Every structure is written in structure tokens, then in C-alpha cells.
Amino acid sequence: YPGGSYADTFHWQNYTACSGSYLASDNGFDNWINNTVIPAGAKAIITINYGSNLTCDGGTDPTEAAAWVNYANNVRGLGIKYWEIGNEVGGNGYYGGSGWEYDLHYPYNGNRNAQPALSPAAYGSNSLAIINAMKAQDPTIKCGIGFDQGRVSYNAAALPPVSNVVDYVIIHWYPGGTDAQILQSPLQIPGGVSDCRSQISQYVGSRASQVGIAVTETGSSVLGGGSAEYAADTLLTWIENGACNVDYQELHSGFLASGTPGTPNNALLGPAYGAKMARLLSAVGDTLLKITSSTSSVHVHATSRQDGKTGVMLINTDPLIPIAVTVNISGPALASSGIWYQFGQTNFIGANNYPSYPISSNNVSGLGNTFTVTVPAYTIVNLLIPPAPVNTQPVLAAITNRTVNVGQTVAFTATATDTNQPPQTLTFALLAGVTNATLNTNSGAFGFRPLVIQANSTNSFTLKVSDNGTPSLSATQSFSVFVNPLSAPGISNISVAGGQFSFNVGGQSGPDYAIETSTNLTQWSSVFTTNSPALPFVWTDTNSTIPQRFYRVKLGPPLP
């Protein structure tokens, strides 16, 4: 505010302007703050009038700027931080002609070329007085002066006088040339920043690291999808290279872009959608990442976002040819699906700067850390990729030790939990244990019935549960089954009645019991088998007509 060359004719206190400059109604400082800045939640940058005083007969009076700081920050408590001294002062005629920038430090009725009062040295000295007066009202503000990327001599004269007080330099970035040249111009920004910082270091000295770079104007003549591409690419590239601010002129219709039939004031221009795409990629507090492109027609930007997602912007600057782009992202694993935002030439009908369709968005798959996508001609594509789901280790509940007799079954279902959502598939395995133990790999149901030969033994087992995540994680639990010594069975209460022979069988619970008979104590045959019977039990031989027969009790498992 108040914007461009208006700044050097504008007087905020009485809302007047020198040189007959047009003033829109109801656009005084308070209205602008109340109706635009505060509702938008924006941070204001003020351009101080350098070119004229209140009576329009000379250059600025530092007290006018100081009064503005006092009113804004002390009276109204707005806390406006950034203030710049004048607008494009190098265009005041010092370098020839009358110039485009209003500057009454020397009258317009004479030759202004090379007049000392219009020189960059005079601008530096006058800015020192202005900044000192402003910071006397609020020492926390940041003040900047113009920087000329095309004239080292300008900066060499303007910067030294303010070396102890300047907080940033002001760049206006308007690359020229063909549409193709303008769309490639963001590639020049890193070199321009390096040169700027070198000059700041040379002409500001020990405070150079405290001096920032603010791009308070940029724009292009490109129409259609290319206008959005230039805006997004330029905004992000300047910020990636350390600019504390980038302002685009202009994003809405109604001033420089006014007068288009059928287009309402404040309609969004193509560059506004480029700014929106930049904002969809990265918000305040996100971290812009270093990224390179091996294809000159594809410009790229990336961000690590506070919401955990990785953002990638792909800009196809070719007006005709879609380009297949393979993206490789190092670092933590990324999900295979994400959100695709797109804006470009197909959003426009004809060659104009007013899109007919807004930014589109879709959920897409096939992403991850390496993937290939096709970017349409003259189009920006944003991909927001969340991190790959973090696989958490399943938990297998502890399993208590058991003590059993031969033949008594140890049976339980292992309990496992996993916090991953959606739920993962859990699979069980028996890592260690005797061969006659069983485990259902799906349910975790375990079973073990000790054999006779396992009497008086300790049997160790280890169970494992694994998920199907990437990578697969697992948990184990170990336990033991102690098998008691085996006691010999006994026969008692032998009796014969009614031609039938009976006796009681007693012994240890758990084993299987078999009764075998023989006529010669050599060859035995089983006549009765029961699994883990209740003891004691009575057995009767209903076929006792044989003159001589021997009986014995055998324990299992196993039994024939």
C-alpha cells in the first residue's frame, strides 16, 4: 500500500496525491486496513512516499513517514513490520529523460539527467534520515530500499549510507522476452540472488547477513496456462532462494487488467491460480526442499509439509507437448496414493488471462518414492503424498507354563493384537517345540498331548505372530510344558460271576488305557481301549470261556 508509483505522490494523512494522481474513493489507509488486510489475515507492507512532500514542491519530509509509523503501530497497534522507502526511485530521470517515477528532489522544469539530488547516493542519504525518523517511533520495524539488479553502480552508491539501518533490499522482477523466455526466467533467480547477496555483502559490510531480500513486484505478459505457471514458479523460486516476501502484480482484475467485457472486478486472473497452486503445495511453516529436474521444459518444486505429506509441483512449460516425468524422492517411505491438483491451459478458453475452470483435484494411486506421471502441456501438477503407513509391531500376550500328565491335552488360543488401521492379517508360527504339538497358523489355536515317552520331561515352546505390513513385524512368546512321571496302572477287585470275568483298573488320570489278553504271555491282542478314562473303571470280559487267559493294562498314547 498504496501501490507502485502512486506511493511517491500519495500522502496518507489527508488522502491527497501530487501530480494529479487518481485516488480511488474510500481507499484511505484505515479503510484498506479494516476492509482488506484484517479480514484477509494478511501482513501489510507499506511504501513510504519518497518523491514528494505535502505541499508538492519538494522531496519527502521524513516526519510524514515517521507519523505514519506512529499512527499505524503506536496509535492503532497494527504492528506493521515491513516498510519500504519509495518505489523504483532509479526511474526518476537521473539516468535520462523525465523518468516514470515522481521525484521532486529536483524540479521537472530542467534537465534531470545526472542531477545529484536525483542520484542513488542522494536516495541512500535521504533514506537514512527517513529510516532513523521511522525507527524512532517503532524500533522493531524493518525498512528497505530499492536494489537495481541491472546497475551495480546504483547499489554501490545507495547502500553504503544506510548500511547501519537497512533491513532488506527491494527487487522488482519483470523478465522480458518471448513467452518461452519468460517461462524459463525463474531459472535465473538463483544466480540473481547470489549476485544480490554478494553486493549486499560488499556495500553493507558486517550487517550483510541481517539484510533480507523482498520482491515487492513481479509479473509477466504471458497469457493462459503459462501465466499461472510463471506465477507459481516465480513465487516459489524466490522463496526457495531466501526472499522474505514476493508480491505478484496482479492477481485480480480491476486495475491493470480491467476493462474485459463480461469479466467482473476482482475476478481471479491466471496468475492467481498459480499462486493458489503454490499455496496448495506449501503453507507458512512448511519446508521447501532441494529438487532438480533433468528436463529443461519441466520445472519442479517440493516441500516437506507440517501435515506430514510430501508435496511435489511439476510445471510443463512446453505449450504443445505433454511430458512423462519420472519422480524419485529420497527419504522416508511414501504412500502409494495421494492427491493430484491440476491447473493449466485446458482451464482457459482461448488466449486470455481469465480461466473458465478452476483448479481440479483427484485422488490418485501408483505414487510412492518413485513413480512416473504425465504432465499436460502448459500445465501445473501438484502431488501431495502422505507418508507410508507406519507399521506397528503386533503384541502377543504372555503364555503361562503348564504341568500335565501324559495324555492330558494342553490347549489354548494365543492372543495377539495389532494397532494398525486398517487391520492387518496376523499369522502364527511355532518356532520351537516338540513335533507332536499343533498350531493353527490363522487362529493361533495351540494343542499338545504328551506321549508316554515324554513322561517326566520339560518341553519348551516358542510361538511367533507376524503381520503382513511392510516391513513385516513380529512378536514371540516362550513357555514350557512340564510332563509328570508316569505311574504304573493297577488291577484290583478281580471277580468271576455268571461266567464273566471282571476287575477294576486304576492309575494316573490322563493316559489312554488299553486291556490286552494273551494265552501264552507272548502274543497279546487288544480287547479294550479307552482315551483318558475316568478312574478307576470296571472292565468285564464277556468272553471268558477260554480255560486259560492272561490280562495286562497298557498305557498310551500312543496305543495301537
LINMORA-V457866 format. One line per field, one symbol per residue. phi: phi as a letter, one per 40 degrees, with the letter a starting at -180 (. if undefined). psi: psi as a letter, one per 30 degrees, with the letter a starting at -180 (. if undefined). burial: + if it has 9 or more other C-alpha atoms within 8 Angstrom, else -. A space follows every 50 residues. Layout:
phi: ???
psi: ???
burial: ???
This chain:
phi: .chfcddcbcbccbfbacggccbccfbcdccccccbccccgcbcbbbccc cacccfbaccbdccccccccccbcccgcgccbbbcgbfcccchcchgcgb bcaccacccacccgcdcbccccdccccdcccdcccccacccbbbbcbbcc bccccccccdcbdcbcbabbbbbbcbhcdccccccdcccdcccccccccc ccbbgccdccbcbbccaaiaccbgdccccdccccdccccdchccabbbbb bbchbcbcgcdgbcdgcccdcccccccccccabdgcbcbcabbcbccbcb aaabcccgcbbbbbbccccbbcbcbcbbbchdcbccbabbbaaacccbbg cabbccbccbaacbbgchcbabbbbccfbbbbbbbccddcccccbbccbc cbbbcdgcccbabcbbbaccbcdccbbbabcaiccccbaccccgcbaabc cdcccfbbbcbbbbbbcbcbccbaabababbcbcdccccbbafcabaggb bbacbbicchccbbbbbabbgbbbbcbabacfccbcbbbbccbbcccbab babbbaccbd
psi: kfjbfeegfkjeeghlklggkkkkkhgleeeeeefeeeefglkkkkjkjf flafghglllkffeeeeeeeeeeeefhfhkekkkjljhffggfegkaflf kkjgfklggajfkgkefgleeeeeeeeeeeeeeeffejfflkkllkkjff jeeeefeeeefgfffkfllkkkjikaaleeeeffefffeeeeeeeeeeee eefebfgeffkakkjfklllgklbeeeeeeeeeeeeeeefggkfkkkkjl fllfcfglgjkfjlkgkklefefeeeeeefeklkfljklkklkgjffjkk llkjlfgflkkkkkjjgkfekkkkkkkkjlalkllflakjkkkaeffkja ilgjkfkaklklklagbafklklkjlkhkkkkkjjllkkjkkklkkkkkl llkllkfkkjkljkkklkfkklklkkklkjekllfgllkjfefgkkkkjk lefgkhlkjkkkkkkklgljlkllllkklkjkkllkkkllklhklkkhgk kllkklakkelkkkklllfggekkkkfkkkjilkkllkkkjfigfkekkk klkkkalll.
burial: ----++++++++----++--------++--++++-+++-----+++++++ +++--+-+++++--++++++++++-----++++++++++++++++++++- ++++++-----++++--++++++++-+++++++++-++--++++++++-- -+-++++++++++-+++++++-------+-++++++--++-++--++-++ +-+++-++--++++++++++-++++++++++++++++++-+-++++-+-+ ++++--+---------++++++++++++--++---+-+---------+++ +++++---++++++++++---++---+------++++++++++++-++-- -++++---+----+--++++++--++++++++++++++--+-++++---- ---+++++++---+-+-+-----+-+++++--+---+-+++-++++++++ ++-++++-++++++++++---+++++++++++++-+--+-+--+-----+ +++++++++++++++++++----+-+--+--++-+-+------+----++ --+++++---
